[in-house]
Amino acid sequence: MVEFFVAHAGRTAGSEAERTCQAAMAGRLHELGMDAVVQSAVTRPAMSLVLGLHAAFFLGSAMAVGISPAWALLASCVTLLSFWGELRERPRILQKLLLKRITGNMVARGQNPQARAQVILVAHADVATSSVLFLPWVKRFILHREVAGKGIHPGSLVILAGGVQILAAAVVWAGGGLWLGPGIGLAFASIVHAGLLVLAVDWWRAPAAAGAVDNGSGLSVVLAAAEELCRHPLPHAEVWVVASGAREPEAAGMSAFVRQFEHLFDLERTFFVNVDDVGQGRLHYVTSEGRWERLSYRPTLPGLAEQLAAHPPFLGVAPVEIVGTTDAGPPTLAGYRAVTLSSLVDGHRPEVTHTHEDTLEAIDPASLAEALDFTLALCRAIDGFAADALPPWPKPKGVTTPGHPAKQAG
């Protein structure tokens, strides 16, 4: 089934291939009896453009120190604050100068009038580019030094260079002149920022990966799970499927989905199961994500996954805290229950992801089978939880708004 998605080559965020892939998946789900649509979404600009803009502002500010130290100091401070905000998600200052990106989310809904809960199966449809930033040796260097909640983020070097640049500009502005010390600091900062600019350009122009593991594997598992759940429906839960766009690198498509569809969901009755990169390695369930700050998932879904992993045939499934973001992040930030299922090789993401080697030959059928079985088991565990812990939907009173009675339930 992975071939079905890999056939849509070049499905980067906002591309025609991404929309075609989502439309094809919507057609398959419509044949299963689900209501399916590809919904447009406005998201943040591409990260390569954001990084390139910051690098250009840093370089311009460094070159302006000898002309106007005061303005150079101010511009350097604003740029550093903006870059810090990109890493921590706020404040995003310079990003406002760029046009936003149009992407899409494929959303399908199965009808179940008796449902007490909604299970939303998620897998991102877009792929990353095969930039030098994602070469195996670069990822190994970063991963071995970047452990969840520890280590040094790659952006820390840019933060350091920005701080050195601000210090040098302040010295020159205070009347110290552009002597050897500030000059060396500005040279160091300029080299770092020039390297960032080169990486940003390479990221922007690099061709798209084939995306078999990342994330044709997740899409195929979600589609196969939807087919099984249509044949054998969950008695107490309504199944949704989302093929999100613009997952790389900040889950922007899923953020848009949460904003657009929140009027149909209830925080206590909606469960997001995100399936991401399950084509190689052993399956893990994620308990938290993030880089600078940890975002812990609500404990219900990791707890259900832990219960499943305590018994055969899932004894090899283990918990993990990951560095970075997934499509479970935006629902968690909004207050929903969510979990990510992802396969790891020796504790790390497969090295083939984001490279030209991420082809069908990289897929391990055993990893796909394990992910599908666990996803279905988790959906049924959520259904059991809904039957035991959630009361039936209250009957709406008076005039109601269109959609599911979630919002009338309060």
Residue pairs with C-beta under 8 A, 6 or more apart in sequence:
1 220
1 223
1 224
2 212
2 216
2 217
2 219
2 220
2 279
2 360
2 363
2 368
3 360
4 24
4 220
4 223
5 21
5 25
5 125
5 211
5 216
5 219
5 220
6 210
6 211
6 212
6 216
6 359
6 360
8 17
8 18
8 20
8 21
8 24
9 17
9 208
9 210
10 17
10 127
10 207
10 208
11 17
11 18
11 20
11 21
11 125
11 126
11 127
11 208
11 211
12 18
12 126
12 127
12 128
12 129
12 208
12 248
13 43
13 46
13 101
13 103
13 126
13 245
13 246
13 247
13 248
13 252
13 253
14 101
14 102
14 103
14 245
14 246
15 126
15 208
17 208
18 103
18 104
18 125
18 126
18 245
19 38
19 104
21 125
21 219
21 243
22 38
22 104
22 105
22 106
22 125
22 243
22 245
23 38
23 106
25 36
25 106
25 125
25 219
25 223
25 241
25 243
26 36
26 37
26 38
26 106
26 108
27 36
28 223
29 36
29 108
29 223
29 226
29 241
30 36
30 108
32 110
32 226
32 227
32 230
33 110
33 230
34 108
34 109
34 110
34 226
34 230
34 239
34 241
35 108
35 109
35 110
35 111
36 106
36 107
36 108
36 109
36 241
37 106
37 107
37 108
38 104
38 105
38 106
38 107
39 104
39 105
39 106
39 107
39 257
39 260
40 102
40 103
40 104
41 102
41 103
41 104
41 105
41 245
41 246
41 252
41 253
41 256
41 257
41 260
42 100
42 101
42 102
42 256
43 100
43 101
43 102
43 103
43 245
43 246
43 252
43 253
43 255
43 256
44 50
44 92
44 95
44 100
44 101
44 250
44 252
45 95
45 98
45 99
45 100
45 101
46 101
46 204
47 203
47 249
47 250
48 129
48 131
48 200
48 201
48 203
48 204
49 98
49 200
49 204
50 86
50 94
50 95
50 98
51 86
51 196
51 199
51 200
51 203
52 197
52 200
52 201
52 204
53 94
53 95
53 97
53 98
54 79
54 82
54 83
54 86
54 94
54 158
54 196
55 193
55 194
55 196
55 197
55 200
56 197
57 75
57 78
57 79
57 82
57 94
58 76
58 79
58 83
58 158
58 161
58 162
58 165
58 189
58 193
58 196
59 190
59 193
59 194
59 197
60 75
61 72
61 75
61 76
61 79
61 165
61 169
62 72
62 76
62 165
62 186
62 189
62 190
62 193
63 190
64 71
64 72
64 75
65 72
65 73
65 168
65 169
65 172
65 178
65 182
65 186
66 172
66 178
69 169
69 172
69 173
70 173
72 169
72 172
72 173
73 166
73 169
73 170
73 173
76 162
76 165
76 166
76 169
77 166
78 93
78 94
79 94
79 162
80 159
80 162
80 163
80 165
80 166
81 91
81 93
82 91
82 92
82 93
82 94
82 95
83 155
83 158
83 159
83 162
84 159
85 91
85 92
85 93
86 92
86 95
86 155
87 153
87 155
87 159
87 291
87 292
88 292
88 293
101 246
101 252
103 126
103 245
103 246
103 252
103 253
103 256
104 245
104 253
105 242
105 243
105 244
105 245
105 253
105 254
105 256
105 257
105 260
106 125
106 241
106 242
106 243
106 244
107 240
107 241
107 242
107 257
107 261
108 226
108 240
108 241
108 242
109 238
109 239
109 240
110 226
110 229
110 230
110 233
110 238
110 239
110 240
111 238
112 233
112 234
112 237
112 238
112 239
114 235
114 236
115 234
115 236
115 237
115 238
115 386
115 393
116 236
116 237
116 269
116 386
116 387
116 390
116 391
116 392
116 393
117 236
117 237
117 238
117 269
117 270
117 271
117 382
117 383
117 385
117 386
117 390
118 237
118 238
118 239
118 240
118 265
118 269
118 270
118 271
118 404
118 406
119 234
119 237
119 238
119 239
119 240
119 271
119 273
119 379
119 382
119 383
120 240
120 241
120 242
120 270
120 271
120 272
120 273
120 331
121 222
121 225
121 226
121 239
121 240
121 241
121 242
121 273
121 275
121 375
121 379
122 222
122 241
122 242
122 244
122 254
122 272
122 273
122 274
122 275
122 327
122 328
123 215
123 218
123 219
123 221
123 222
123 242
123 243
123 244
123 274
123 275
123 276
123 327
124 215
124 218
124 243
124 244
124 245
124 247
124 248
124 251
124 253
124 254
124 276
124 327
125 215
125 219
125 243
125 244
125 245
125 247
126 244
126 245
126 246
126 247
126 248
126 253
127 208
127 209
127 210
127 211
127 214
127 215
127 248
127 358
128 134
128 208
128 209
128 211
128 214
128 248
128 249
128 353
128 354
129 203
129 204
129 206
129 207
129 208
129 209
129 354
130 206
130 207
130 208
130 209
130 354
130 355
130 356
131 199
131 202
131 203
131 206
131 354
132 138
132 199
132 202
132 206
133 199
133 202
133 203
134 353
134 354
134 355
135 355
136 351
136 352
136 355
139 348
139 349
139 351
139 354
140 351
142 154
143 323
143 348
143 349
145 151
145 152
146 152
146 153
146 154
146 291
146 323
147 323
148 288
148 290
148 294
148 321
148 322
148 323
149 294
149 321
153 291
153 292
157 192
158 192
158 193
158 196
160 192
161 188
161 189
161 192
161 193
162 189
164 185
164 186
164 188
164 189
165 185
165 186
165 189
167 185
168 181
168 182
168 183
168 185
168 186
168 189
169 182
169 186
171 181
171 182
172 178
172 182
176 182
209 353
209 354
209 355
209 356
209 358
210 216
210 356
210 358
210 359
210 360
211 358
212 279
212 358
212 359
212 360
212 362
212 363
213 277
213 279
213 280
213 350
213 352
213 353
213 358
213 362
213 363
214 276
214 277
214 279
214 350
214 353
214 354
214 358
215 247
215 276
215 277
216 279
216 363
217 277
217 278
217 279
217 343
217 363
217 367
217 368
217 371
218 274
218 275
218 276
218 277
218 278
218 371
219 243
220 368
221 275
221 278
221 368
221 371
221 372
221 375
222 241
222 243
222 275
222 375
223 241
224 372
225 372
225 375
225 376
225 379
226 239
226 241
228 376
229 239
229 376
229 379
230 239
233 239
234 379
234 380
234 382
234 383
235 383
235 387
236 383
236 384
236 386
236 387
236 390
237 271
237 379
237 382
237 383
237 386
239 379
242 254
242 257
244 251
244 253
244 254
244 257
244 327
245 252
245 253
246 252
246 253
246 256
247 253
247 254
247 276
247 327
249 324
249 325
250 325
251 325
251 326
251 327
251 329
251 330
253 327
254 327
254 329
254 330
254 331
255 330
257 330
258 330
258 331
258 334
258 336
262 334
263 401
263 403
263 406
263 407
264 403
264 404
264 406
264 407
265 336
265 404
265 406
266 406
266 407
266 409
267 334
267 335
267 336
268 390
269 386
269 390
269 406
269 409
270 331
270 336
270 337
270 406
271 300
271 301
271 336
271 337
271 338
271 382
272 301
272 327
272 328
272 331
272 336
272 337
272 338
272 339
273 301
273 338
273 339
273 341
273 375
273 378
273 379
273 382
274 326
274 327
274 328
274 338
274 339
274 340
274 341
275 340
275 341
275 342
275 371
275 375
276 326
276 327
276 340
276 341
276 342
277 342
277 343
277 349
277 350
277 353
278 341
278 342
278 343
278 367
278 368
278 370
278 371
279 343
279 350
279 362
279 363
279 364
279 367
279 368
280 343
280 345
280 350
280 352
280 362
280 363
280 364
280 367
281 343
281 344
281 345
281 346
281 350
281 364
281 367
282 316
282 317
282 318
282 343
282 344
282 345
282 367
282 370
283 314
283 316
283 317
283 341
283 342
283 343
283 367
283 370
283 371
283 374
284 317
284 318
284 319
284 320
284 341
284 342
284 343
284 344
285 301
285 302
285 305
285 306
285 309
285 317
285 318
285 319
285 320
285 339
285 340
285 341
286 297
286 302
286 319
286 320
286 321
286 322
286 326
286 328
286 339
286 340
286 341
286 342
287 296
287 297
287 302
287 319
287 320
287 321
288 294
288 295
288 296
288 297
288 321
288 322
289 295
289 321
289 322
289 323
289 324
289 325
289 326
289 328
289 329
289 340
290 323
290 324
290 325
290 329
291 323
291 324
294 321
295 329
295 332
295 333
296 332
297 328
297 332
297 337
297 338
297 339
298 332
298 336
298 337
298 338
300 337
300 385
301 337
301 338
301 339
301 378
301 382
302 319
302 339
304 378
304 381
304 382
304 385
305 317
305 319
305 339
305 341
305 374
305 378
306 319
307 381
308 314
308 317
308 374
308 377
308 378
308 381
309 315
309 317
309 318
309 319
313 373
314 370
314 373
314 374
314 377
316 370
317 370
317 374
320 342
320 344
320 347
322 340
322 342
326 340
326 342
327 340
328 338
328 339
328 340
329 338
331 337
331 338
332 338
339 378
341 371
341 374
341 375
341 378
342 349
343 350
343 367
343 370
343 371
344 350
345 351
350 362
351 357
352 358
352 359
352 362
393 405
393 406
393 409
394 405
394 408
394 409
396 405
396 408
397 408
400 408
401 407
401 408
